Amino acid sequence: MRLLGILSMYIALIYGSVIYGQPKHYAIHTVAFYNLENLFDTIANPATNDQEWTPEGKKHWNSQKYRQKLANLSSVILDIGSLENKNAPTLLGCCEIENRTVLEDLIHQPLLQHLDYGIIHFDSPDKRGIDVALMYQKKFFRPTSYANIPLYIYKNQPKTDPISPKRVFTRDQLLISGFLEDEPIHIIVNHWPSRSGGQKRSSPYREAAGRLNRKIIDSLQHLNPHAKIITLGDLNDGPTNQSIKKGVGASGNKQHTAAQGIYNPFENMAKRGLGTIAYRDSWDIFDQIMLSEPFINQNYSGYQYWKAGIYNKPFLVQQTGKYKGYPKRNSAGQVGYSDHFPVYLYLIKQIH
């Protein structure tokens, strides 16, 4: 049995799994997603709109603030999922990163360096230059292929050019295939178009993102109907919005998740009023992790879904002022964490 990263758990009583008086043992991995909210370096990039995140810009973003942001984020990442698994996330999808360099600076923080995270990242066409990426612990996950899949969406220009629509440049969807220990899995990392201009007006963009996500899933299931797929990200929509319910076809009910269907454990959390982001005192769960049906069929000979959660410990919450109770982000010149809470779930496998 490996002592680092795979934590043997006595969760037999939870599952009623006592055979001949002996509890079963399970290996566990944490899968997480975290919107790192504007993780920019301090160097101006003429190819992107990052001027405000420079020492001369509106945010007065300097090396001291950047280092503090990295330290803050590393303390969160180390602790995500620690309630049931003392090892940090094996797989961590993230978004709102400026480039690969900021992630390299993050994984080399003193709190994270021993975890030997690898990075999969592509530059996206987003006009602000923010991207998605996957961090993974090399000792547990081995990527075999990866690709960035562009989302093509357009809007009409009735005043300037009523005939030729204009492309809306947004983040690609990142597909990674590989082995979690010896088990093949696929991961899709997402950051869907924002609600800029209003929820209703921008909804078609996210619905297009949901359809692209489903198309990727369908292509994987065409090759293997029993493929284990995790799709995760900041979707800028809640679990019951059209982009997720219709576009991805996700279900919040395990029993109603058909073969080749997608299960979303965060739907029931949203119905209970929980949230990862707040706006005008209204909470929603934009950050979600969804799984294909083979993860929930209760065959513990391979990795299976156990349970999910929102990481919202008190130190991540603004304690005073106008935004008391909200996620603690950068404000009034002070370096915070993010305007989103991270989300996570556990995958477990019976080891004897």
WOFEN-V614350 format. One record per helix or strand of 3 or more residues. SS is the DSSP state (@ for helix, = for strand). FROM is the first residue (numbers start at 1). TO is the last residue. If there is no record, write none. Layout:
BEGIN
ss = {SS SS}
from = {FROM FROM}
to = {TO TO}
END
This chain:
BEGIN
ss = {@ = @ @ = @ @ = = = = = = = @ = @ @ = @ = = = @ = @ =}
from = {12 26 51 63 91 100 113 117 131 141 154 161 173 183 199 229 242 254 262 266 277 282 287 293 304 314 342}
to = {15 39 53 79 97 107 115 121 137 149 157 167 180 191 223 234 248 256 264 271 279 284 292 296 311 316 350}
END
